[in-house]
Structures are given as C-alpha cells and as structure tokens.
C-alpha cells in the first residue's frame, strides 16, 4: 500500500484494473486501518475519475453475494448520501410508497456514515432483520412488494471499511458506489446525487447499463428532490430543470425536512409519515420522490399521473400496509 499511496500523492490516477485490485485487497483485510484511511483520504482531496469508480464498482460486484428475485423488475430509490443536509429518510419512505402502488422494490441501503440516520438505521429500529437468504428476500418481495438489502451483508469490502467511514464522518467515494452496486440489479433506478459533477459521472455510467434510470440533484445541494429549490432531472432521454411547484405542488423550507438529532427521532418521523400523519411539507417531498421513481418505470408517461398514484398509496394506507407486511415476515 505504501507504493500505491506514494503513486497517488504524486497526483497520479489509478487505472480501472488497479482500482479493482486495491478494493479487492481491502475487502480481504490486506492493508492496515491506517493505510485504508490514507487511501480513502486521497479521494477527499481530489475528484475521482470514471476509471477509478468503474474499477471500485467492478470489485464490489465481483465480490458481492448475488440476489435472484425471481425475475421481478425491481426499482431502487437511493441517494449517494453525504450531502450534509440531515433530512429524514426520504428515499426509504418513497420506496414504501412505490411498493404500495404494486411496483416491486429492492432497496439497497446502509448505516448513515455522514448523517444521523441512514436507511439501515431506521429499518433496524422498525424491526427489520438484515439477511442475505434469497428465499426469504423473495418471500418479502412477493408479500410486501419490497425487500431491504443491507449493503455490508452483501459486500464484504463495505464491512471492512464501515468503522473507518464512521470514524471519518465524511463523504467518501463509498457514498458514490452505493447506488451502483445493488446486488439485485434493479431494472429501474432513481439516484440522488449531491453535486453536478457526480450527476455527469452517473449519467455516463448508467447510460452504459442500458437500464432505465433517473438522476436527481437539488440545485441547492440536496441528493434528492427537496422542494427547497429547483431540481435537475437527468434520464435516459435527456435532462431538464423542474421547479418545486411542478414536482410537489409547493415550496418547502429546510427546517420542514429535518431528520432529527438521533436515530430514534428519525424512526419516529418515519413512522409518522408512513402512517399518513406527516406534515404537508414532509408528505409533498416524499410523494415527489416516489412519483419520479414511478415515472422512471415507464408506467406513467405524465408526471402528474405518477404523483396521483403516489398520493393514493400514502393516503389509502397501502404504503403503511407494505411496511407492516414486511416487518411481520421477520
């Protein structure tokens, strides 16, 4: 690792093959914690290249525990995290609203590394048991339209670097990798990114997969549709800017979507919203993200139709029913 670090400190970049090899070695615990921390820090000081990101992704996908969900065309809604905004669990709530419409969802998530509560923190508090058992995951997606894939269970490399990421408490390149290494290979993806450079990199990488995708970036720095400002929307077809009024029928303030100071508070907010007891602002943000995901599946040509389907899922209790069914299977 000393040689690699020396090479990187000279402002050189890794080839796709080198990046793959290093991350494979990290997952085998071949380097010390200090060496891995130094390696991660390099990418906090400069932008990651597409080749490096592809190599890291190749390593994680090669090493990951495979998931076969019976040929279901699943959807994943995931933000890269690391936007430092500490919002409530918008992506995870949106997943349950999408599941409530009948669309199958394979949600990939992890503990929060740079926020109070990641998707895995809230799912665990709600009573979900992390697993990689394929039959059990199939059962969940058939009965509840959704299953949850806790990243470290499927990716040995993520398990190794988890404590380091937590100690750093900063956005690292692992945030960028999360949405690209869902072991269920979802047919549709809604990916939230925290800056426009990341949006461009994702656009390039996702175009290559041939799958339907939508990338969203809140122009004031959110990795989701926040309704606090306009949102950049990039799909297979092209890109556009959409306003909060177009997306969620209202503008909201940052305080409206605050996620709480503890994981318990985050779980409390989650339960309130999923039961249909959220504030107007909280509901609008979740519905906008769910609607954008539904439109990505191709089932709704007009955004407003997707929005109405999301509203029905939340207000009829179908989204909450999906959560209850999922937890009852644990």
C-alpha positions as CSV (number, residue, x, y, z in Angstrom):
1,X,0.0,0.0,0.0
2,X,3.0,2.3,0.6
3,X,3.8,2.2,-3.1
4,X,0.2,2.9,-4.1
5,X,-0.1,5.9,-1.7
6,X,3.2,7.3,-2.9
7,X,2.0,7.0,-6.5
8,X,-1.3,8.8,-5.6
9,X,0.4,11.5,-3.7
10,X,2.2,12.4,-6.9
11,X,-1.2,13.4,-8.3
12,X,-1.5,10.3,-10.5
13,X,-4.7,8.3,-11.0
14,X,-5.5,4.6,-11.0
15,X,-6.5,2.5,-14.0
16,X,-9.7,0.6,-13.8
17,X,-7.7,-2.7,-13.2
18,X,-5.6,-1.1,-10.4
19,X,-8.7,0.3,-8.7
20,X,-10.4,-3.1,-8.8
21,X,-7.3,-4.9,-7.4
22,X,-6.9,-2.5,-4.5
23,X,-10.5,-2.6,-3.4
24,X,-10.4,-6.4,-3.7
25,X,-7.4,-6.4,-1.4
26,X,-9.1,-4.0,1.1
27,X,-12.0,-6.5,1.3
28,X,-9.5,-9.2,2.2
29,X,-8.1,-7.0,5.0
30,X,-4.7,-7.0,3.4
31,X,-4.0,-3.4,4.5
32,X,-4.0,-1.8,7.9
33,X,-6.7,0.5,9.1
34,X,-4.3,3.5,8.8
35,X,-3.4,2.6,5.2
36,X,-7.0,2.3,4.2
37,X,-7.8,5.6,5.9
38,X,-4.9,7.3,4.0
39,X,-6.2,5.7,0.7
40,X,-9.7,7.0,1.3
41,X,-8.4,10.4,2.2
42,X,-6.8,10.8,-1.3
43,X,-10.2,10.9,-2.8
44,X,-11.4,13.5,-0.4
45,X,-8.7,15.8,-1.8
46,X,-9.4,15.3,-5.5
47,X,-12.1,14.2,-7.8
48,X,-12.4,10.5,-8.5
49,X,-12.0,9.5,-12.2
50,X,-14.6,7.4,-14.1
51,X,-12.0,4.6,-14.5
52,X,-11.3,4.5,-10.7
53,X,-15.0,4.5,-9.9
54,X,-15.6,1.7,-12.5
55,X,-12.8,-0.3,-11.0
56,X,-14.1,0.0,-7.5
57,X,-17.6,-0.9,-8.7
58,X,-16.2,-4.0,-10.6
59,X,-14.5,-5.2,-7.4
60,X,-17.7,-4.8,-5.3
61,X,-19.9,-6.5,-7.9
62,X,-17.4,-9.4,-8.3
63,X,-17.3,-10.0,-4.5
64,X,-20.9,-9.4,-3.7
65,X,-23.4,-12.0,-2.6
66,X,-25.8,-12.4,-5.6
67,X,-29.6,-11.9,-5.3
68,X,-32.1,-13.5,-7.6
69,X,-35.6,-12.1,-7.1
70,X,-37.5,-14.4,-9.4
71,X,-37.2,-12.2,-12.5
72,X,-39.2,-9.4,-10.9
73,X,-38.4,-6.0,-12.5
74,X,-37.5,-4.1,-9.4
75,X,-36.9,-0.4,-8.6
76,X,-34.4,1.1,-6.2
77,X,-34.5,4.7,-4.9
78,X,-31.2,5.7,-3.4
79,X,-29.2,8.8,-2.7
80,X,-25.5,8.9,-2.6
81,X,-25.8,10.5,0.9
82,X,-23.1,12.8,2.1
83,X,-25.0,16.0,1.2
84,X,-24.6,17.0,4.9
85,X,-28.3,18.2,5.0
86,X,-29.5,15.6,7.6
87,X,-33.0,15.2,6.1
88,X,-35.4,12.5,7.3
89,X,-35.3,9.2,5.4
90,X,-36.9,10.4,2.2
91,X,-35.6,7.7,-0.2
92,X,-36.7,4.8,2.1
93,X,-40.2,6.3,2.7
94,X,-40.5,6.8,-1.1
95,X,-39.7,3.1,-1.6
96,X,-42.6,2.1,0.6
97,X,-45.0,4.4,-1.3
98,X,-43.8,2.9,-4.6
99,X,-44.3,-0.6,-3.1
100,X,-47.8,0.5,-2.1
101,X,-48.6,1.0,-5.8
102,X,-47.7,-2.6,-6.6
103,X,-44.3,-1.9,-8.1
104,X,-41.6,-4.3,-6.7
105,X,-38.8,-2.6,-4.8
106,X,-35.3,-3.9,-3.9
107,X,-34.0,-1.2,-1.6
108,X,-30.2,-1.1,-1.1
109,X,-29.0,0.8,1.9
110,X,-26.5,1.2,4.7
111,X,-26.0,2.8,8.1
112,X,-25.5,6.6,7.9
113,X,-21.8,7.5,7.6
114,X,-22.2,11.2,7.4
115,X,-25.8,11.7,8.6
116,X,-27.6,10.8,11.8
117,X,-29.7,8.0,10.4
118,X,-29.1,6.0,7.2
119,X,-31.7,3.7,5.6
120,X,-30.3,0.7,7.6
121,X,-30.5,2.5,10.9
122,X,-34.2,3.3,10.5
123,X,-35.1,-0.2,9.1
124,X,-33.4,-1.9,12.0
125,X,-35.3,0.3,14.5
126,X,-38.5,-0.6,12.8
127,X,-37.8,-4.3,13.4
128,X,-36.3,-5.4,10.1
129,X,-33.7,-8.2,10.3
130,X,-30.8,-7.9,7.8
131,X,-30.4,-11.0,5.8
132,X,-28.9,-12.4,2.6
133,X,-31.1,-15.5,2.4
134,X,-32.5,-15.5,-1.1
135,X,-35.7,-17.4,-0.4
136,X,-36.6,-15.1,2.5
137,X,-36.0,-12.0,0.3
138,X,-38.2,-13.5,-2.4
139,X,-40.9,-14.1,0.2
140,X,-40.7,-10.4,1.3
141,X,-40.9,-9.0,-2.2
142,X,-43.9,-11.3,-3.1
143,X,-45.9,-10.5,0.0
144,X,-44.9,-6.8,0.7
145,X,-43.6,-5.7,-2.8
146,X,-40.4,-4.8,-1.1
147,X,-37.2,-6.2,0.4
148,X,-34.3,-4.5,2.0
149,X,-30.6,-5.2,1.1
150,X,-28.3,-4.1,3.9
151,X,-25.1,-3.3,2.0
152,X,-22.5,-4.8,4.4
153,X,-24.3,-8.2,4.4
154,X,-23.8,-8.4,0.6
155,X,-20.5,-6.6,0.2
156,X,-17.6,-7.8,2.3
157,X,-15.5,-4.8,1.4
158,X,-18.1,-2.5,2.9
159,X,-18.0,-4.4,6.2
160,X,-14.2,-3.9,6.3
161,X,-14.4,-0.1,5.8
162,X,-17.6,0.6,7.8
163,X,-15.8,1.6,11.1
164,X,-13.3,3.7,9.2
165,X,-16.1,5.6,7.3
166,X,-18.0,6.1,10.6
167,X,-14.9,7.5,12.3
168,X,-14.1,9.8,9.4
169,X,-17.8,11.0,9.4
170,X,-17.2,12.5,5.9
171,X,-18.5,11.8,2.5
172,X,-16.2,9.3,0.8
173,X,-16.1,7.5,-2.6
174,X,-18.1,4.7,-1.0
175,X,-21.1,7.1,-1.0
176,X,-20.8,7.3,-4.8
177,X,-20.5,3.5,-5.1
178,X,-23.6,2.5,-3.1
179,X,-26.2,3.2,-5.8
180,X,-24.2,1.3,-8.5
181,X,-23.7,-2.0,-6.6
182,X,-27.3,-3.1,-5.7
183,X,-26.9,-6.9,-5.7
184,X,-30.4,-7.4,-7.1
185,X,-29.5,-5.4,-10.3
186,X,-32.8,-3.4,-10.3
187,X,-34.4,-2.7,-13.7
188,X,-35.2,0.9,-12.7
189,X,-33.2,3.3,-10.6
190,X,-33.8,6.7,-9.1
191,X,-30.4,8.0,-8.0
192,X,-30.0,11.2,-6.0
193,X,-26.6,12.9,-6.2
194,X,-25.1,15.8,-4.2
195,X,-23.4,17.7,-7.0
196,X,-23.5,18.2,-10.7
197,X,-20.1,16.6,-11.3
198,X,-21.4,13.4,-9.7
199,X,-24.6,13.7,-11.9
200,X,-22.4,13.7,-15.0
201,X,-20.4,10.7,-13.9
202,X,-23.5,8.7,-13.0
203,X,-25.2,9.7,-16.3
204,X,-22.2,8.3,-18.2
205,X,-22.1,5.0,-16.1
206,X,-25.8,4.4,-16.1
207,X,-26.2,5.0,-19.8
208,X,-23.8,2.0,-20.3
209,X,-26.1,-0.3,-18.3
210,X,-29.0,0.0,-20.8
211,X,-31.4,0.1,-17.8
212,X,-34.0,2.9,-17.2
213,X,-32.7,5.5,-14.8
214,X,-33.4,8.9,-13.4
215,X,-30.8,11.0,-11.7
216,X,-31.9,13.9,-9.5
217,X,-30.0,16.7,-7.9
218,X,-31.4,19.5,-5.8
219,X,-29.7,22.7,-7.1
220,X,-29.1,23.8,-3.5
221,X,-27.1,20.7,-2.8
222,X,-29.6,18.0,-1.8
223,X,-29.2,14.4,-3.1
224,X,-32.9,14.1,-3.5
225,X,-35.9,16.2,-4.6
226,X,-36.1,18.5,-1.6
227,X,-38.7,21.0,-2.9
228,X,-36.5,23.7,-1.3
229,X,-35.3,24.8,-4.7
230,X,-35.3,23.6,-8.4
231,X,-34.2,20.1,-9.2
232,X,-32.0,18.9,-12.1
233,X,-33.5,15.7,-13.6
234,X,-31.5,13.5,-15.9
235,X,-32.9,10.4,-17.6
236,X,-32.0,8.1,-20.5
237,X,-33.8,10.6,-22.7
238,X,-32.0,13.8,-21.6
239,X,-32.1,16.5,-18.9
240,X,-34.3,19.3,-17.6
241,X,-34.8,21.5,-14.6
242,X,-38.1,21.2,-12.7
243,X,-39.5,23.6,-10.0
244,X,-40.9,22.6,-6.6
245,X,-44.3,23.6,-7.8
246,X,-44.1,21.2,-10.7
247,X,-42.8,18.4,-8.6
248,X,-44.5,18.7,-5.3
249,X,-47.2,21.4,-5.7
250,X,-45.3,23.6,-3.1
251,X,-42.0,25.0,-1.9
252,X,-40.8,23.8,1.5
253,X,-38.1,25.1,3.8
254,X,-35.0,23.2,5.0
255,X,-36.5,23.0,8.6
256,X,-39.5,21.2,7.3
257,X,-37.5,18.2,6.2
258,X,-35.0,18.0,9.1
259,X,-34.4,14.4,10.1
260,X,-33.9,14.7,13.9
261,X,-30.9,14.5,16.1
262,X,-30.9,10.8,16.9
263,X,-31.8,7.6,15.0
264,X,-34.8,7.2,17.4
265,X,-36.1,10.6,16.4
266,X,-35.6,9.7,12.7
267,X,-37.6,6.4,13.2
268,X,-40.3,8.4,14.9
269,X,-40.6,10.8,11.9
270,X,-40.6,7.9,9.5
271,X,-43.5,6.2,11.3
272,X,-45.5,9.4,11.5
273,X,-45.2,10.0,7.7
274,X,-45.8,6.4,6.6
275,X,-49.0,6.3,8.7
276,X,-50.2,9.4,6.7
277,X,-49.7,11.7,9.7
278,X,-46.8,13.7,8.3
279,X,-46.9,17.5,7.7
280,X,-47.9,18.9,4.3
281,X,-44.2,19.6,3.6
282,X,-43.0,16.2,4.6
283,X,-45.6,14.4,2.6
284,X,-45.0,16.6,-0.5
285,X,-41.3,15.8,-0.5
286,X,-41.8,12.0,-0.2
287,X,-44.5,12.0,-2.8
288,X,-42.4,13.9,-5.3
289,X,-39.5,11.4,-5.0
290,X,-41.9,8.5,-5.2
291,X,-43.6,10.0,-8.3
292,X,-40.3,10.5,-10.0
293,X,-39.4,6.8,-9.3
294,X,-42.8,5.6,-10.6
295,X,-42.4,7.6,-13.8
296,X,-38.9,6.1,-14.3
297,X,-40.6,2.6,-14.6
298,X,-42.3,3.8,-17.8
299,X,-45.7,3.0,-16.3
300,X,-46.7,6.7,-16.2
301,X,-46.0,8.9,-19.2
302,X,-47.3,12.0,-17.4
303,X,-45.6,13.0,-14.1
304,X,-48.9,14.2,-12.5
305,X,-50.4,10.7,-13.0
306,X,-47.4,9.2,-11.2
307,X,-47.9,11.8,-8.4
308,X,-51.5,10.9,-8.0
309,X,-50.6,7.2,-7.8
310,X,-48.1,8.1,-5.0
311,X,-50.8,10.1,-3.2
312,X,-53.2,7.2,-3.4
313,X,-50.6,4.8,-2.0
314,X,-49.9,7.0,1.0
315,X,-53.4,8.2,1.8
316,X,-55.1,4.8,1.3
317,X,-52.7,3.2,3.8
318,X,-51.2,0.9,1.1
319,X,-47.7,2.2,1.8
320,X,-48.1,1.6,5.5
321,X,-49.6,-1.9,4.8
322,X,-46.5,-2.7,2.8
323,X,-44.2,-1.8,5.8
324,X,-46.4,-3.8,8.2
325,X,-46.4,-6.9,6.0
326,X,-42.6,-6.6,5.6
327,X,-42.0,-6.4,9.4
328,X,-44.5,-9.2,10.1
329,X,-42.3,-11.6,8.0
330,X,-39.2,-11.0,10.2
